[in-house]
Amino acid sequence: MASNNLRIVYRNVVDLPTTTLTPQFTTNATSYPIGNLKLDTKSATWKADSSNVTNILVSVGTLTDKINSIILLNSNLSSSATIRVLQYSSAPTFGGTTGTPTITPPATANSGAITCIPYSTNVNTGEWAAFAYNTNTYGLDKNTARIWFTPPATIYPYIVIQISDAEQSNIEFSRLIMGTYWSPVYNTGYGVSKGISDNSTNERTEAGDLITTTGSVFSTMSFDLQWMTNADRVEMLKVLKFNGKRRGMFISVFPENTADFAKEKDFQIYGKLSSTSAISHPVLDMYSTSIEIEEI
């Protein structure tokens, strides 16, 4: 399959009750509150003030997760957008104006700017470019921005996500995911399936016209994990127990697929399990299961 194995972020630290989100500027707070980033609602977005650089402070408190994944769902970010992750041992202070945001003191740990590829600013090429979205109803391109990075050895309680995009005057997205990805030792089996489910219905009138009632459109994905180690079995059981069909997770089958970023985008999904498959034990010290997931 891909050079990098499947990655699953199933514990989103943004959803923990101890996690708080603080934007750099708050002019748009009434119409586009930062709390929307904790909701699984595409139309409820957070929108930065007039600046192509913005910062979000994530206070995680006491945490054991070494964050190495940040995903911004349903964003308007372009292919040249970058994210920088700054980590602090004490709460930083925001300053400056919307055009020149500043942070003090200097970061204890800095991931450096990472490009949020692969994404396009053209709404008609986006994964969610269904007819209803061609008018840009929600002000979004429906792009999913993601970065993977190496975390520092120390876990810090304050994380600043700095988003930059020279092509956008207002940065906007609907959901923030932060966590530690699980990647099994052996990749998925061949036969990964990505589908589009369309709930629209067609009805033919007596005059012979075919009338369409437009319904929702969403992505689905299914694949097998045929060769899981003992450690992988433990992680998969955590997914089934903690998430089940109740909580969302982000899955990327071909992460950092530099040979074909479009393939990476097509085979990633944020969703909930459609079913909870059993874990079988076919051979000594090896386990297998399957995953079926539908987009939130």
C-alpha positions as MATLAB code, in Angstrom:
seq = 'MASNNLRIVYRNVVDLPTTTLTPQFTTNATSYPIGNLKLDTKSATWKADSSNVTNILVSVGTLTDKINSIILLNSNLSSSATIRVLQYSSAPTFGGTTGTPTITPPATANSGAITCIPYSTNVNTGEWAAFAYNTNTYGLDKNTARIWFTPPATIYPYIVIQISDAEQSNIEFSRLIMGTYWSPVYNTGYGVSKGISDNSTNERTEAGDLITTTGSVFSTMSFDLQWMTNADRVEMLKVLKFNGKRRGMFISVFPENTADFAKEKDFQIYGKLSSTSAISHPVLDMYSTSIEIEEI';
ca = [
       0.000    0.000    0.000;
       1.474    3.405    0.990;
       4.973    3.978    2.288;
       3.408    5.207    5.552;
       0.947    2.961    7.324;
      -2.618    3.772    8.207;
      -3.034    6.385   10.967;
      -6.034    6.679   13.287;
      -6.631    9.567   15.709;
      -9.375    8.232   17.968;
      -8.871   10.332   21.111;
      -9.421   14.024   20.423;
      -7.973   16.017   23.325;
     -10.005   19.054   22.219;
     -13.111   17.242   23.497;
     -11.731   16.645   26.990;
     -13.618   18.643   29.666;
     -10.332   20.154   30.894;
      -9.378   21.524   27.456;
     -10.104   25.185   26.685;
      -9.729   27.071   23.401;
      -8.814   30.775   23.250;
      -8.569   32.664   19.936;
      -6.047   35.463   19.371;
      -8.771   37.978   18.440;
     -12.455   37.939   19.377;
     -14.286   40.385   17.102;
     -16.117   37.509   15.395;
     -16.764   35.678   18.673;
     -20.526   36.292   18.686;
     -21.280   35.001   15.184;
     -18.440   32.472   14.926;
     -17.562   31.359   18.494;
     -14.449   29.313   19.171;
     -16.651   26.740   20.907;
     -17.906   25.648   17.484;
     -14.581   23.831   17.019;
     -15.791   21.273   19.584;
     -18.954   20.505   17.598;
     -19.515   17.946   14.847;
     -21.615   20.415   12.841;
     -20.318   21.526    9.450;
     -22.359   24.733    9.355;
     -21.214   25.864   12.829;
     -17.791   27.384   12.156;
     -15.120   29.441   13.865;
     -13.908   32.385   11.831;
     -10.740   34.356   12.507;
     -10.746   38.140   12.327;
      -9.381   39.991    9.293;
      -5.938   38.454    9.155;
      -4.220   35.767    7.102;
      -2.287   34.773   10.244;
      -4.130   33.737   13.381;
      -3.411   31.893   16.622;
      -5.470   29.595   18.827;
      -4.347   28.773   22.375;
      -5.242   25.241   23.449;
      -4.940   24.711   27.193;
      -4.891   20.969   27.823;
      -3.996   20.896   31.540;
      -2.501   17.630   32.761;
      -2.151   15.367   29.755;
      -0.391   12.107   28.948;
      -0.851   12.324   25.171;
       2.125   13.425   23.078;
       0.260   15.385   20.428;
       1.545   14.642   16.915;
      -1.551   15.264   14.788;
      -3.666   18.352   14.109;
      -6.608   18.293   11.713;
      -8.796   21.240   10.667;
     -12.072   20.068    9.145;
     -14.133   21.909    6.531;
     -11.658   24.756    6.189;
     -11.131   27.416    3.551;
      -7.341   26.994    3.601;
      -5.436   27.010    0.335;
      -2.665   24.693   -0.829;
      -0.051   27.196    0.406;
      -1.375   27.379    3.975;
       0.902   26.392    6.867;
       0.490   25.508   10.536;
       3.076   26.110   13.232;
       2.739   24.379   16.615;
       4.131   26.317   19.597;
       4.231   24.701   23.038;
       4.606   26.411   26.417;
       5.159   25.407   30.021;
       3.207   28.491   31.221;
       0.322   30.352   29.609;
       1.512   32.676   26.801;
       0.098   36.155   26.167;
      -1.333   37.278   22.848;
      -0.679   40.771   21.526;
      -0.413   42.883   18.392;
      -3.129   43.633   15.855;
      -5.015   41.392   13.455;
      -2.406   42.140   10.817;
       0.631   41.441   13.034;
      -0.300   39.018   15.829;
       2.354   38.431   18.484;
       2.905   35.929   21.288;
       5.054   36.181   24.402;
       7.168   34.631   25.797;
       9.031   32.615   23.116;
       7.802   29.063   22.710;
       9.427   26.292   24.738;
       9.009   23.902   21.791;
       8.280   24.795   18.170;
       7.325   22.384   15.397;
       8.207   24.892   12.675;
       5.840   25.749    9.837;
       4.316   22.676    8.211;
       2.384   22.934    4.940;
      -1.222   21.747    5.248;
      -1.213   19.895    1.930;
      -2.971   18.527   -0.080;
      -5.758   21.054   -0.540;
      -7.285   23.262   -3.200;
      -9.090   26.595   -2.916;
     -11.483   25.673   -5.738;
     -14.793   24.626   -4.175;
     -15.687   22.653   -7.301;
     -12.776   20.249   -6.748;
     -13.283   19.763   -3.016;
     -14.395   16.440   -1.562;
     -17.646   18.032   -0.377;
     -18.318   19.943   -3.599;
     -21.900   18.720   -3.870;
     -24.401   20.885   -5.706;
     -25.659   22.478   -2.490;
     -22.179   23.797   -1.714;
     -21.267   25.239   -5.107;
     -22.681   28.595   -4.030;
     -20.295   28.507   -1.044;
     -23.330   28.674    1.268;
     -21.334   28.339    4.462;
     -18.282   30.292    3.313;
     -16.246   27.087    3.241;
     -14.363   25.104    0.623;
     -14.906   21.874    2.587;
     -11.155   21.189    2.652;
      -9.561   19.104    5.376;
      -6.205   20.514    6.473;
      -3.886   18.183    8.330;
      -0.355   18.155    9.691;
       1.690   15.353   11.232;
       4.735   16.333   13.298;
       7.271   14.942   15.757;
       6.302   15.906   19.334;
       8.894   17.087   21.886;
       9.976   14.701   24.624;
       8.194   16.833   27.233;
       4.410   17.201   27.301;
       3.449   20.872   27.705;
       0.063   22.083   29.014;
      -0.263   25.025   26.585;
      -0.255   24.654   22.819;
      -0.641   27.470   20.290;
      -1.748   26.580   16.773;
      -0.586   29.316   14.400;
      -2.386   29.180   11.045;
      -1.072   31.200    8.087;
      -2.581   31.525    4.622;
      -1.658   34.466    2.393;
      -4.496   33.570    0.010;
      -7.258   34.039    2.605;
      -8.284   37.240    4.373;
     -10.323   35.297    6.922;
      -9.332   31.810    8.056;
     -12.337   29.613    8.790;
     -13.025   25.982    9.707;
     -15.619   23.974   11.613;
     -13.827   21.340   13.717;
     -10.472   20.985   15.467;
      -8.919   17.577   16.088;
      -5.725   17.146   18.116;
      -4.323   13.866   19.256;
      -1.796   11.075   19.006;
      -2.274    8.808   16.031;
      -2.158    5.038   16.248;
      -0.444    3.325   13.337;
      -0.523   -0.509   13.261;
       2.661   -2.442   12.557;
       1.199   -3.910    9.364;
      -0.835   -1.830    6.983;
      -4.363   -2.432    5.738;
      -4.996   -5.272    3.353;
      -5.618   -4.607   -0.321;
      -9.251   -3.881   -1.037;
      -9.674   -0.566    0.797;
     -13.034    0.820   -0.254;
     -13.976    4.530   -0.325;
     -17.536    5.349   -1.321;
     -19.942    8.266   -1.645;
     -23.438    7.750   -0.276;
     -26.138    9.943   -1.849;
     -29.541   10.038   -0.140;
     -31.157   11.865   -3.058;
     -34.213   10.239   -4.617;
     -35.549   10.233   -8.188;
     -39.215   10.021   -9.121;
     -40.672   10.005  -12.632;
     -43.817   12.003  -13.289;
     -46.701   10.886  -15.460;
     -45.353   13.196  -18.175;
     -42.096   11.253  -18.162;
     -39.889   13.810  -16.415;
     -37.405   12.543  -13.832;
     -37.646   14.729  -10.720;
     -34.842   14.663   -8.157;
     -35.272   15.415   -4.471;
     -31.810   16.362   -3.290;
     -30.659   14.571   -0.155;
     -27.488   14.513    1.923;
     -24.203   13.299    0.470;
     -21.472   11.777    2.631;
     -18.375    9.596    2.386;
     -17.925    6.036    3.604;
     -14.842    3.854    3.963;
     -14.134    0.221    4.772;
     -10.954   -1.864    5.068;
      -9.453   -4.890    6.793;
      -6.679   -5.103    9.363;
      -5.612   -8.682    8.737;
      -2.330   -8.840   10.652;
      -2.513   -7.082   14.010;
       0.121   -7.698   16.676;
      -0.665   -8.028   20.384;
      -0.024   -4.290   20.847;
      -2.260   -3.468   17.882;
      -5.028   -5.630   19.324;
      -4.889   -3.604   22.540;
      -5.171   -0.319   20.615;
      -8.027   -1.623   18.485;
      -9.930   -2.656   21.603;
      -9.499    0.899   22.898;
     -11.067    2.191   19.684;
     -14.018   -0.166   20.050;
     -14.557    0.552   23.755;
     -13.846    4.295   23.898;
     -15.248    5.340   20.531;
     -17.538    2.569   19.402;
     -20.301    4.073   17.280;
     -20.598    7.038   19.664;
     -17.470    9.147   19.075;
     -15.742   10.386   15.966;
     -12.248    9.499   14.772;
      -9.964   10.648   11.959;
      -8.512    8.007    9.654;
      -5.861    8.475    6.961;
      -5.019    5.365    4.949;
      -2.183    7.001    2.980;
      -0.696    9.665    5.297;
       2.047   11.928    3.925;
       1.714   10.250    0.526;
       4.095   12.595   -1.295;
       3.840   10.618   -4.524;
       0.108   11.378   -4.801;
      -1.400   13.858   -2.358;
      -4.798   13.593   -4.052;
      -4.816    9.916   -3.091;
      -4.110   10.858    0.527;
      -7.024   13.291    0.525;
      -9.425   10.836   -1.096;
      -8.651    8.109    1.438;
      -8.981   10.080    4.661;
     -12.172   10.501    6.648;
     -13.532   11.909    9.896;
     -16.466    9.797   10.955;
     -18.051    7.254   13.258;
     -18.002    3.481   13.011;
     -20.989    2.067   11.153;
     -20.569   -1.219   13.009;
     -18.273   -2.748   15.632;
     -16.593   -5.789   14.132;
     -15.216   -8.600   16.257;
     -11.487   -9.193   16.638;
     -10.528  -12.682   15.490;
      -7.425  -14.719   16.376;
      -6.579  -16.674   13.184;
      -2.932  -17.574   13.915;
      -0.451  -17.471   16.785;
       0.109  -13.906   18.109;
      -1.777  -12.348   15.203;
      -5.266  -10.840   15.158;
      -7.603   -9.431   12.540;
     -10.651   -7.203   12.258;
     -12.402   -4.884    9.819;
     -13.455   -1.241    9.973;
     -16.513    0.355    8.405;
     -16.913    4.093    8.954;
     -19.169    6.851    7.646;
     -18.461   10.567    7.549;
     -19.808   12.834   10.255;
];
